[in-house]
């Protein structure tokens, strides 16, 4: 009877990984040059975050295309413009 619970727990862990990885990337990559206080009270649109991240990459932030997407999704979700 434990099998369904284990399967659900494993499925939940897999589903949470992209979010956790996005947060981890923001914490590790972005803090290479500055601290996360810059995120406090920041609410940018998806396009604004995209431009900001591209600017950081042009300054040398080591980010792959896949990581770019995860960072962008994380920032929009947690620091995106509220309507």
N, C-alpha and C positions, 0 to 999 in steps of 0.2 A: 504493500500500500504506500510505501514511501516513494516509489518511482514517480508518480505524477507530481508530487511536491518537488522532488529534485529536478524534474524536467522543467517545471514552471520557474523554479529558482534559477536554473541555468539559462533559460530563455530571458528572464529578466536581467540577468547579468550581461548577457550578450547585447541586449537592447540598450543598456546603459553605457556600454563602452564608448561609443562615439562621443557622447556628451562628456564623459569623464576624460577622454583623450583631448577633446577641445579645451577643456579647462586646464589640463596638464600642459598643453602646448602654450596657452596664454601665460601660465605661470612660469614656464621655463624659458620660452623664446623671448617673450616681451620683457622679462625682468633682466635679460642679458644687458640691456642698455638703460632701463629705467624701472622704477618700482610701480606696483599696481595701484598706487594712490591716484594715478592719472585716470583710472577708470571710474573713480568715485564721481557720482553725479553726471557722468557723461552719457548722453542719449543721442546716438547718431543713427541715421538711416542706414540701410544695407549698402547703398552706393557710397555713402560717406565712409563707412567702415572699410569697404573694399579699397577706396582710394588711400586711406590711411595705412592700411596693411601693405599695399603696393609700395607706398613711400618708404615704409620700414624695410621692405625687401630690397629696394634700391639702395638703401643705406647699409645693406649687408646682413639683414636678418636671414638666417639659414632656414628657409621654409620651402618644402616641396609643394607641388600643386594640390596634392591631397591634403596636406597639412593646412594650406591656405584656406581650403573650403571648410575644414573643421574649425579653424580659428574664427573665420567669418561667421559661421553658423552660431558658434558659442557667443561671440560678442553681440550679434544681433539679438539673440534670445535673451541675454542677460543685461545688455547695455544698449539695447536698441531704442529708437525713438518711440515714446509712448504716445498714443493718439489722443 
